[in-house]
Amino acid sequence: MRVLICAGRFYADVRTVERVLELFSQQHSQSQPVRVLIHGGHQTLGAMIERWAREADVHVVRYPANWALHGKYAEIRRNLFMIEDSQPDVILAFAGGEDTADCIKFARRVGIKVMEMDVSR
């Protein structure tokens, strides 16, 4: 299974993301194990996501935003390209702003399952 992690630029709850990855991976280990983990090069979460993937023997695909080329539109352009190019089976979405919300809407529009993580409940 191809899993994309998305979160807002300032989201920094590394422990929650790691816990969700563990639980998600355990739930799908027999039926559809995680084979590829996709992320946008998040400044806080990126290193943890890649470490988790290495330890779980999962491939990683990183899509950093190109701020020099796209300026203030870099995140939304990256998100759209990341979804089209990486073709995830599911998105694990954590808290974020407008760009994260747009990423979720686009994914749903093209038929990708989105699991929004609301840890406040």
TIMI-2910 file (N, C-alpha, C, CB; in pm, 1 decimal, decimal comma, always signed):
<rs>
+----------+----------+----------+----------+----------+----------+----------+----------+----------+----------+----------+----------+------+
!      n_x !      n_y !      n_z !     ca_x !     ca_y !     ca_z !      c_x !      c_y !      c_z !     cb_x !     cb_y !     cb_z ! resn !
+----------+----------+----------+----------+----------+----------+----------+----------+----------+----------+----------+----------+------+
!    +84,0 !   -117,4 !     +0,0 !     +0,0 !     +0,0 !     +0,0 !    +88,6 !   +123,9 !     +0,0 !    -95,6 !     -0,3 !   +121,3 !  Met !
!    +44,4 !   +225,4 !    -71,4 !   +113,8 !   +353,9 !    -79,1 !    +41,7 !   +452,9 !    +12,3 !   +119,3 !   +407,1 !   -226,9 !  Arg !
!   +112,4 !   +502,1 !   +114,1 !    +52,6 !   +589,5 !   +215,0 !   +118,8 !   +726,3 !   +209,3 !    +66,2 !   +528,1 !   +356,9 !  Val !
!    +36,6 !   +829,6 !   +199,4 !    +86,1 !   +967,0 !   +199,0 !    +52,6 !  +1032,1 !   +333,0 !    +24,9 !  +1048,5 !    +80,7 !  Leu !
!   +151,8 !  +1096,9 !   +392,9 !   +133,1 !  +1170,4 !   +517,1 !   +124,8 !  +1317,8 !   +482,6 !   +248,4 !  +1142,3 !   +618,8 !  Ile !
!    +18,9 !  +1384,7 !   +526,5 !    +14,2 !  +1529,7 !   +506,6 !    -22,3 !  +1597,6 !   +637,4 !    -87,2 !  +1567,5 !   +395,5 !  Cys !
!    +37,7 !  +1714,9 !   +656,7 !    +15,1 !  +1794,6 !   +777,5 !    +54,0 !  +1938,1 !   +746,3 !    +96,9 !  +1739,1 !   +900,0 !  Ala !
!     +5,1 !  +2027,9 !   +826,6 !    +39,6 !  +2168,3 !   +810,6 !   +186,5 !  +2193,6 !   +836,4 !    -43,8 !  +2253,3 !   +902,7 !  Gly !
!   +234,4 !  +2300,2 !   +779,7 !   +375,8 !  +2336,7 !   +789,1 !   +423,7 !  +2347,2 !   +933,9 !   +400,1 !  +2468,4 !   +717,6 !  Arg !
!   +335,1 !  +2389,5 !  +1024,5 !   +375,4 !  +2410,0 !  +1163,8 !   +331,3 !  +2296,6 !  +1256,7 !   +318,9 !  +2540,6 !  +1214,2 !  Phe !
!   +275,5 !  +2191,1 !  +1201,3 !   +235,5 !  +2076,9 !  +1283,6 !   +362,2 !  +2007,3 !  +1331,8 !   +143,0 !  +1977,7 !  +1203,9 !  Tyr !
!   +372,1 !  +1981,1 !  +1461,2 !   +498,0 !  +1928,1 !  +1515,1 !   +479,9 !  +1812,5 !  +1612,4 !   +573,0 !  +2037,7 !  +1583,4 !  Ala !
!   +364,3 !  +1748,2 !  +1612,4 !   +340,9 !  +1639,0 !  +1706,9 !   +397,2 !  +1507,5 !  +1651,9 !   +189,7 !  +1624,5 !  +1736,6 !  Asp !
!   +526,7 !  +1495,5 !  +1662,9 !   +599,9 !  +1380,7 !  +1608,3 !   +551,9 !  +1250,1 !  +1670,1 !   +750,4 !  +1397,2 !  +1631,8 !  Val !
!   +527,2 !  +1251,4 !  +1799,7 !   +484,6 !  +1128,3 !  +1869,1 !   +351,3 !  +1076,7 !  +1815,0 !   +472,7 !  +1153,6 !  +2020,5 !  Arg !
!   +257,4 !  +1167,8 !  +1792,1 !   +126,8 !  +1125,4 !  +1740,7 !   +140,1 !  +1066,4 !  +1601,2 !    +28,7 !  +1243,5 !  +1738,9 !  Thr !
!   +216,8 !  +1130,1 !  +1515,8 !   +234,3 !  +1079,1 !  +1379,3 !   +299,2 !   +941,2 !  +1383,6 !   +320,2 !  +1176,8 !  +1294,2 !  Val !
!   +399,2 !   +925,4 !  +1465,8 !   +466,7 !   +795,9 !  +1476,8 !   +370,1 !   +688,9 !  +1529,0 !   +589,8 !   +806,9 !  +1569,7 !  Glu !
!   +291,0 !   +724,6 !  +1628,9 !   +193,5 !   +630,0 !  +1684,3 !    +88,4 !   +590,5 !  +1580,3 !   +124,8 !   +690,6 !  +1807,5 !  Arg !
!    +40,3 !   +688,7 !  +1505,2 !    -58,1 !   +660,1 !  +1400,8 !     +2,5 !   +570,0 !  +1293,5 !   -109,8 !   +790,9 !  +1337,8 !  Val !
!   +125,6 !   +596,2 !  +1253,8 !   +192,7 !   +510,4 !  +1155,2 !   +203,9 !   +367,3 !  +1206,8 !   +332,8 !   +565,6 !  +1121,6 !  Leu !
!   +242,7 !   +352,0 !  +1330,9 !   +254,3 !   +218,3 !  +1390,3 !   +119,8 !   +145,7 !  +1388,6 !   +307,2 !   +228,0 !  +1534,6 !  Glu !
!    +16,7 !   +212,0 !  +1438,7 !   -115,9 !   +149,4 !  +1444,8 !   -169,2 !   +117,9 !  +1304,9 !   -214,6 !   +240,9 !  +1519,0 !  Leu !
!   -153,8 !   +211,7 !  +1213,9 !   -201,2 !   +190,5 !  +1077,0 !   -128,0 !    +72,1 !  +1013,9 !   -181,0 !   +318,3 !   +991,7 !  Phe !
!     +1,8 !    +68,9 !  +1032,1 !    +82,8 !    -39,7 !   +976,3 !    +43,8 !   -175,1 !  +1035,6 !   +231,6 !    -12,8 !  +1001,1 !  Ser !
!    +21,7 !   -179,5 !  +1166,5 !    -18,2 !   -303,7 !  +1231,5 !   -154,3 !   -351,7 !  +1181,6 !    -21,5 !   -285,1 !  +1382,7 !  Gln !
!   -247,5 !   -259,2 !  +1165,4 !   -381,7 !   -295,5 !  +1119,0 !   -381,4 !   -352,3 !   +977,9 !   -472,7 !   -175,1 !  +1124,4 !  Gln !
!   -285,9 !   -308,6 !   +896,1 !   -284,2 !   -349,8 !   +756,5 !   -170,1 !   -445,5 !   +722,1 !   -275,4 !   -228,9 !   +669,3 !  His !
!   -100,4 !   -494,2 !   +823,0 !    +18,5 !   -576,8 !   +797,6 !    -12,5 !   -705,8 !   +722,5 !    +85,6 !   -610,5 !   +928,1 !  Ser !
!   -127,4 !   -764,8 !   +744,8 !   -162,2 !   -889,7 !   +677,1 !   -232,5 !   -866,3 !   +544,0 !   -250,0 !   -974,1 !   +766,5 !  Gln !
!   -327,7 !   -775,2 !   +541,2 !   -409,1 !   -755,2 !   +421,5 !   -339,0 !   -672,4 !   +315,1 !   -538,7 !   -689,2 !   +458,4 !  Ser !
!   -288,5 !   -556,7 !   +352,2 !   -222,7 !   -466,5 !   +257,8 !   -112,5 !   -392,0 !   +331,0 !   -324,4 !   -367,0 !   +194,1 !  Gln !
!     +3,8 !   -449,9 !   +343,8 !   +110,0 !   -383,3 !   +419,5 !   +156,0 !   -253,8 !   +351,8 !   +228,8 !   -477,7 !   +436,7 !  Pro !
!   +203,5 !   -161,5 !   +432,9 !   +257,9 !    -36,4 !   +381,3 !   +387,9 !    -68,3 !   +309,1 !   +280,8 !    +68,2 !   +495,8 !  Val !
!   +394,7 !    -31,7 !   +183,1 !   +515,3 !    -56,8 !   +101,7 !   +590,5 !    +71,9 !    +70,4 !   +477,5 !   -127,0 !    -29,0 !  Arg !
!   +513,2 !   +183,1 !    +57,7 !   +572,7 !   +312,4 !    +23,4 !   +511,0 !   +418,6 !   +113,8 !   +550,6 !   +347,5 !   -128,3 !  Val !
!   +596,6 !   +502,5 !   +171,0 !   +552,4 !   +613,2 !   +254,4 !   +591,7 !   +742,8 !   +183,2 !   +615,0 !   +605,2 !   +398,9 !  Leu !
!   +494,4 !   +829,0 !   +160,8 !   +512,5 !   +950,2 !    +81,4 !   +492,1 !  +1070,9 !   +171,9 !   +414,1 !   +953,9 !    -39,8 !  Ile !
!   +577,8 !  +1171,4 !   +156,9 !   +559,9 !  +1294,5 !   +235,0 !   +618,6 !  +1412,7 !   +159,6 !   +625,8 !  +1281,7 !   +374,6 !  His !
!   +587,5 !  +1531,8 !   +207,9 !   +627,1 !  +1654,8 !   +139,2 !   +751,3 !  +1721,1 !   +194,0 !   +516,6 !  +1751,1 !   +144,1 !  Gly !
!   +834,6 !  +1647,8 !   +265,6 !   +957,8 !  +1705,9 !   +317,9 !   +933,6 !  +1798,8 !   +434,9 !  +1029,6 !  +1780,1 !   +209,5 !  Gly !
!   +834,6 !  +1767,0 !   +515,3 !   +797,2 !  +1848,4 !   +631,6 !   +918,3 !  +1873,9 !   +720,0 !   +685,9 !  +1779,5 !   +712,8 !  His !
!   +937,5 !  +1999,9 !   +759,8 !  +1057,8 !  +2036,0 !   +835,3 !  +1068,7 !  +1967,2 !   +970,7 !  +1061,4 !  +2183,7 !   +855,6 !  Gln !
!   +957,5 !  +1938,4 !  +1035,7 !   +961,7 !  +1873,8 !  +1167,0 !   +938,0 !  +1723,7 !  +1157,7 !   +858,5 !  +1936,1 !  +1259,2 !  Thr !
!   +841,5 !  +1683,5 !  +1076,3 !   +802,3 !  +1542,8 !  +1069,7 !   +885,9 !  +1459,7 !   +972,7 !   +658,5 !  +1533,1 !  +1031,0 !  Leu !
!   +946,7 !  +1522,9 !   +874,2 !  +1016,3 !  +1450,8 !   +768,3 !  +1119,3 !  +1350,0 !   +816,4 !  +1082,5 !  +1547,5 !   +679,8 !  Gly !
!  +1204,3 !  +1390,3 !   +908,1 !  +1309,9 !  +1300,6 !   +956,6 !  +1250,2 !  +1180,1 !  +1029,0 !  +1406,0 !  +1376,1 !  +1050,4 !  Ala !
!  +1146,8 !  +1203,5 !  +1109,7 !  +1083,1 !  +1092,8 !  +1181,7 !  +1014,8 !   +997,6 !  +1085,1 !   +981,7 !  +1146,0 !  +1283,5 !  Met !
!   +946,8 !  +1051,4 !   +984,7 !   +879,1 !   +967,8 !   +884,9 !   +980,6 !   +879,0 !   +814,4 !   +803,2 !  +1055,2 !   +782,0 !  Ile !
!  +1092,7 !   +936,3 !   +775,6 !  +1194,1 !   +858,7 !   +703,8 !  +1262,2 !   +756,7 !   +794,8 !  +1298,7 !   +951,9 !   +643,5 !  Glu !
!  +1284,9 !   +791,9 !   +920,2 !  +1342,5 !   +695,4 !  +1015,0 !  +1247,0 !   +578,9 !  +1035,4 !  +1374,0 !   +763,2 !  +1150,7 !  Arg !
!  +1118,9 !   +611,0 !  +1055,0 !  +1018,4 !   +506,5 !  +1072,9 !  +1016,7 !   +414,0 !   +951,2 !   +878,5 !   +568,5 !  +1095,8 !  Trp !
!  +1020,7 !   +471,2 !   +833,8 !  +1017,1 !   +391,7 !   +710,7 !  +1139,5 !   +300,1 !   +700,5 !  +1009,9 !   +484,0 !   +587,6 !  Ala !
!  +1256,2 !   +351,9 !   +731,4 !  +1377,8 !   +268,4 !   +726,8 !  +1366,2 !   +150,6 !   +822,5 !  +1502,9 !   +352,3 !   +761,6 !  Arg !
!  +1319,6 !   +179,3 !   +943,9 !  +1306,7 !    +73,0 !  +1044,6 !  +1200,6 !    -29,3 !  +1005,9 !  +1272,8 !   +133,1 !  +1180,7 !  Glu !
!  +1098,6 !    +13,7 !   +932,1 !   +989,9 !    -76,1 !   +890,6 !  +1017,1 !   -138,5 !   +753,4 !   +856,8 !     +0,0 !   +887,4 !  Ala !
!  +1132,3 !   -109,6 !   +694,9 !  +1168,7 !   -159,8 !   +562,1 !  +1065,6 !   -118,0 !   +456,8 !  +1182,0 !   -313,1 !   +564,8 !  Asp !
!  +1032,9 !    +11,3 !   +458,6 !   +934,4 !    +69,7 !   +368,2 !  +1004,8 !   +174,5 !   +282,5 !   +814,3 !   +132,5 !   +447,3 !  Val !
!   +974,0 !   +178,3 !   +155,0 !  +1031,3 !   +279,3 !    +65,7 !   +976,7 !   +417,2 !   +101,0 !  +1000,9 !   +245,5 !    -82,2 !  His !
!  +1056,3 !   +520,3 !    +73,4 !  +1016,3 !   +658,6 !   +101,1 !  +1023,4 !   +739,8 !    -27,0 !  +1106,1 !   +722,0 !   +210,8 !  Val !
!   +922,0 !   +823,6 !    -47,9 !   +924,3 !   +920,0 !   -157,1 !   +897,4 !  +1056,3 !    -94,5 !   +818,3 !   +884,9 !   -269,9 !  Val !
!   +988,0 !  +1150,5 !   -119,4 !   +978,6 !  +1284,9 !    -60,7 !   +957,0 !  +1387,0 !   -172,2 !  +1107,1 !  +1319,4 !    +21,7 !  Arg !
!   +863,5 !  +1479,5 !   -148,0 !   +830,8 !  +1585,1 !   -243,6 !   +843,2 !  +1721,9 !   -175,6 !   +687,7 !  +1565,2 !   -300,9 !  Tyr !
!   +962,3 !  +1776,2 !   -168,4 !   +974,5 !  +1908,7 !   -106,4 !   +914,7 !  +2016,5 !   -196,6 !  +1122,2 !  +1940,8 !    -76,3 !  Pro !
!   +859,1 !  +2120,1 !   -134,8 !   +804,0 !  +2232,0 !   -210,6 !   +918,6 !  +2311,1 !   -273,8 !   +717,0 !  +2323,8 !   -119,3 !  Ala !
!   +897,5 !  +2360,2 !   -395,5 !   +998,5 !  +2439,9 !   -465,4 !   +963,9 !  +2587,8 !   -448,2 !  +1006,5 !  +2401,3 !   -617,5 !  Asn !
!  +1008,1 !  +2644,2 !   -336,7 !   +976,1 !  +2783,2 !   -304,0 !  +1038,8 !  +2880,5 !   -403,5 !  +1023,1 !  +2816,2 !   -162,8 !  Trp !
!  +1158,6 !  +2851,1 !   -451,6 !  +1226,6 !  +2941,8 !   -544,3 !  +1149,9 !  +2954,8 !   -675,5 !  +1369,1 !  +2892,9 !   -571,7 !  Ala !
!  +1093,0 !  +2845,8 !   -722,3 !  +1021,7 !  +2847,4 !   -850,1 !   +878,0 !  +2896,4 !   -836,3 !  +1022,4 !  +2709,1 !   -911,2 !  Leu !
!   +808,2 !  +2852,9 !   -731,0 !   +664,2 !  +2879,4 !   -721,0 !   +624,5 !  +2980,3 !   -614,3 !   +593,3 !  +2752,7 !   -694,4 !  His !
!   +718,9 !  +3027,0 !   -534,4 !   +688,6 !  +3127,9 !   -433,0 !   +577,9 !  +3083,7 !   -339,2 !   +650,0 !  +3257,8 !   -499,0 !  Gly !
!   +481,7 !  +3172,8 !   -312,8 !   +377,3 !  +3143,5 !   -214,6 !   +283,2 !  +3031,5 !   -257,4 !   +297,5 !  +3267,4 !   -187,7 !  Lys !
!   +290,1 !  +2990,2 !   -383,4 !   +206,1 !  +2880,7 !   -432,3 !   +278,7 !  +2745,8 !   -429,1 !   +159,6 !  +2910,6 !   -574,2 !  Tyr !
!   +398,3 !  +2743,8 !   -372,4 !   +481,1 !  +2622,9 !   -375,0 !   +414,6 !  +2504,0 !   -307,4 !   +613,5 !  +2650,0 !   -308,7 !  Ala !
!   +350,2 !  +2526,4 !   -193,1 !   +291,4 !  +2413,2 !   -121,2 !   +173,1 !  +2352,7 !   -196,0 !   +247,3 !  +2456,8 !    +17,4 !  Glu !
!    +82,6 !  +2434,5 !   -243,4 !    -34,4 !  +2379,6 !   -313,4 !     +7,3 !  +2311,3 !   -442,8 !   -136,9 !  +2490,7 !   -343,0 !  Ile !
!   +102,9 !  +2369,7 !   -514,8 !   +149,4 !  +2305,5 !   -638,2 !   +217,0 !  +2172,1 !   -608,1 !   +246,4 !  +2397,8 !   -713,7 !  Arg !
!   +299,2 !  +2170,5 !   -502,0 !   +364,6 !  +2047,2 !   -461,2 !   +260,8 !  +1942,3 !   -422,1 !   +461,1 !  +2073,5 !   -344,7 !  Arg !
!   +159,6 !  +1982,5 !   -343,4 !    +58,1 !  +1887,9 !   -298,5 !    -16,1 !  +1824,5 !   -415,4 !    -40,5 !  +1957,0 !   -206,3 !  Asn !
!    -56,6 !  +1905,1 !   -510,9 !   -128,1 !  +1852,1 !   -627,6 !    -38,9 !  +1757,3 !   -707,6 !   -177,2 !  +1967,3 !   -717,8 !  Leu !
!    +85,9 !  +1798,7 !   -731,1 !   +179,3 !  +1713,6 !   -804,6 !   +208,4 !  +1585,7 !   -727,3 !   +309,7 !  +1788,9 !   -833,1 !  Phe !
!   +227,5 !  +1598,0 !   -595,9 !   +259,8 !  +1483,0 !   -512,2 !   +149,2 !  +1377,2 !   -521,2 !   +280,2 !  +1527,2 !   -365,8 !  Met !
!    +24,6 !  +1420,5 !   -515,6 !    -86,9 !  +1325,4 !   -523,1 !    -94,2 !  +1262,7 !   -662,2 !   -220,7 !  +1395,2 !   -489,0 !  Ile !
!    -84,4 !  +1344,3 !   -766,3 !    -92,5 !  +1290,9 !   -902,6 !    +23,7 !  +1197,3 !   -932,7 !    -94,9 !  +1404,9 !  -1004,2 !  Glu !
!   +142,9 !  +1235,9 !   -892,7 !   +263,1 !  +1160,7 !   -926,8 !   +279,1 !  +1033,7 !   -843,6 !   +384,3 !  +1248,2 !   -909,3 !  Asp !
!   +252,0 !  +1042,7 !   -714,0 !   +279,3 !   +928,5 !   -626,3 !   +165,1 !   +827,9 !   -619,7 !   +309,4 !   +977,4 !   -488,0 !  Ser !
!    +45,0 !   +868,4 !   -658,3 !    -72,6 !   +782,0 !   -660,3 !    -90,3 !   +702,3 !   -530,8 !    -63,6 !   +687,1 !   -777,2 !  Gln !
!   -110,3 !   +772,9 !   -418,7 !   -127,3 !   +701,2 !   -291,6 !   -260,4 !   +627,0 !   -286,2 !   -117,7 !   +798,8 !   -173,9 !  Pro !
!   -262,9 !   +521,1 !   -207,5 !   -387,1 !   +447,3 !   -182,2 !   -467,1 !   +514,1 !    -71,7 !   -357,1 !   +301,0 !   -144,9 !  Asp !
!   -396,2 !   +576,1 !    +21,9 !   -460,9 !   +641,1 !   +135,7 !   -374,9 !   +758,2 !   +182,0 !   -484,0 !   +540,0 !   +252,2 !  Val !
!   -442,1 !   +858,6 !   +237,1 !   -372,1 !   +972,8 !   +295,1 !   -405,0 !   +977,3 !   +443,8 !   -411,9 !  +1107,0 !   +224,0 !  Ile !
!   -300,5 !   +985,9 !   +525,2 !   -316,3 !  +1008,9 !   +667,9 !   -294,7 !  +1158,0 !   +686,9 !   -215,4 !   +921,7 !   +755,4 !  Leu !
!   -402,4 !  +1230,0 !   +715,2 !   -397,6 !  +1375,9 !   +721,8 !   -403,1 !  +1424,6 !   +866,2 !   -512,7 !  +1436,6 !   +641,5 !  Ala !
!   -305,2 !  +1505,9 !   +901,5 !   -298,1 !  +1564,8 !  +1033,7 !   -333,4 !  +1713,2 !  +1022,0 !   -156,6 !  +1544,7 !  +1096,7 !  Phe !
!   -341,8 !  +1780,9 !  +1134,5 !   -384,7 !  +1921,2 !  +1136,0 !   -299,6 !  +2008,0 !  +1043,6 !   -378,9 !  +1976,4 !  +1278,0 !  Ala !
!   -366,5 !  +2103,5 !   +981,9 !   -297,2 !  +2196,0 !   +893,5 !   -385,8 !  +2312,7 !   +856,9 !   -250,4 !  +2125,1 !   +768,3 !  Gly !
!   -339,5 !  +2391,5 !   +764,8 !   -412,3 !  +2509,4 !   +721,2 !   -481,8 !  +2488,4 !   +588,1 !   -319,2 !  +2626,6 !   +711,8 !  Gly !
!   -490,0 !  +2596,3 !   +511,0 !   -560,6 !  +2594,0 !   +383,2 !   -498,4 !  +2496,2 !   +283,6 !   -562,8 !  +2733,0 !   +323,4 !  Glu !
!   -365,9 !  +2492,8 !   +277,0 !   -301,2 !  +2403,5 !   +180,6 !   -327,3 !  +2257,0 !   +214,2 !   -150,6 !  +2430,0 !   +176,4 !  Asp !
!   -328,4 !  +2223,3 !   +341,7 !   -360,2 !  +2086,9 !   +383,4 !   -505,3 !  +2055,0 !   +349,6 !   -334,4 !  +2068,2 !   +534,7 !  Thr !
!   -595,2 !  +2149,4 !   +375,0 !   -737,1 !  +2129,7 !   +342,1 !   -756,1 !  +2111,4 !   +191,8 !   -821,1 !  +2249,1 !   +391,7 !  Ala !
!   -684,3 !  +2189,8 !   +111,9 !   -692,7 !  +2175,0 !    -33,8 !   -639,2 !  +2039,7 !    -79,3 !   -615,5 !  +2287,4 !   -103,3 !  Asp !
!   -533,6 !  +1993,6 !    -15,2 !   -475,3 !  +1863,0 !    -46,1 !   -578,3 !  +1753,0 !    -19,5 !   -346,5 !  +1838,8 !    +37,5 !  Cys !
!   -646,7 !  +1762,5 !    +93,1 !   -749,3 !  +1664,7 !   +130,2 !   -864,5 !  +1667,2 !    +30,7 !   -801,5 !  +1692,1 !   +272,3 !  Ile !
!   -911,1 !  +1786,5 !     -5,2 !  -1021,8 !  +1799,7 !   -101,7 !   -984,8 !  +1739,9 !   -236,9 !  -1060,7 !  +1947,5 !   -119,1 !  Lys !
!   -864,9 !  +1772,7 !   -283,6 !   -821,1 !  +1721,0 !   -412,8 !   -812,9 !  +1568,8 !   -410,0 !   -685,3 !  +1780,8 !   -451,3 !  Phe !
!   -756,3 !  +1514,9 !   -303,6 !   -743,5 !  +1369,4 !   -291,9 !   -880,5 !  +1302,2 !   -296,3 !   -670,5 !  +1332,2 !   -161,6 !  Ala !
!   -973,6 !  +1355,8 !   -221,1 !  -1108,5 !  +1298,6 !   -220,7 !  -1174,2 !  +1310,3 !   -358,0 !  -1195,4 !  +1367,8 !   -115,0 !  Arg !
!  -1151,4 !  +1422,7 !   -423,7 !  -1210,2 !  +1444,4 !   -556,5 !  -1162,6 !  +1339,5 !   -657,0 !  -1175,4 !  +1584,8 !   -607,4 !  Arg !
!  -1038,3 !  +1294,4 !   -642,7 !   -985,8 !  +1194,7 !   -735,8 !  -1000,6 !  +1052,2 !   -682,5 !   -839,9 !  +1223,4 !   -765,3 !  Val !
!  -1073,9 !  +1036,7 !   -571,4 !  -1107,5 !   +903,2 !   -522,3 !  -1008,7 !   +838,4 !   -427,9 !  -1125,1 !   +815,7 !   -635,0 !  Gly !
!   -921,0 !   +916,7 !   -368,0 !   -825,1 !   +861,8 !   -272,5 !   -885,3 !   +867,7 !   -132,8 !   -690,1 !   +939,0 !   -277,9 !  Ile !
!   -874,4 !   +759,2 !    -60,0 !   -925,2 !   +753,6 !    +77,3 !   -840,0 !   +845,2 !   +165,1 !   -923,9 !   +606,6 !   +132,2 !  Lys !
!   -907,2 !   +929,0 !   +243,5 !   -838,7 !  +1020,2 !   +336,1 !   -883,7 !   +988,6 !   +477,4 !   -867,7 !  +1169,7 !   +301,0 !  Val !
!   -787,5 !   +969,1 !   +564,4 !   -816,6 !   +947,6 !   +706,1 !   -765,4 !  +1068,7 !   +781,8 !   -751,3 !   +814,7 !   +759,8 !  Met !
!   -858,9 !  +1151,8 !   +828,5 !   -819,5 !  +1271,2 !   +902,4 !   -798,9 !  +1235,6 !  +1048,4 !   -925,2 !  +1383,1 !   +887,9 !  Glu !
!   -683,9 !  +1271,9 !  +1099,8 !   -647,9 !  +1241,0 !  +1237,9 !   -686,6 !  +1357,6 !  +1326,4 !   -496,6 !  +1210,2 !  +1251,0 !  Met !
!   -788,0 !  +1337,8 !  +1407,3 !   -830,8 !  +1438,5 !  +1502,5 !   -803,3 !  +1384,3 !  +1640,9 !   -981,2 !  +1475,3 !  +1484,4 !  Asp !
!   -688,5 !  +1422,4 !  +1695,7 !   -647,0 !  +1367,8 !  +1824,6 !   -706,2 !  +1445,1 !  +1941,6 !   -496,2 !  +1367,6 !  +1834,8 !  Val !
!   -787,3 !  +1545,8 !  +1912,9 !   -847,6 !  +1623,3 !  +2022,1 !   -964,1 !  +1550,3 !  +2088,1 !   -895,0 !  +1757,7 !  +1970,3 !  Ser !
!  -1011,4 !  +1444,9 !  +2026,0 !  -1125,2 !  +1368,8 !  +2082,2 !  -1078,8 !  +1262,6 !  +2176,9 !  -1207,7 !  +1305,1 !  +1971,9 !  Arg !
+----------+----------+----------+----------+----------+----------+----------+----------+----------+----------+----------+----------+------+
</rs>
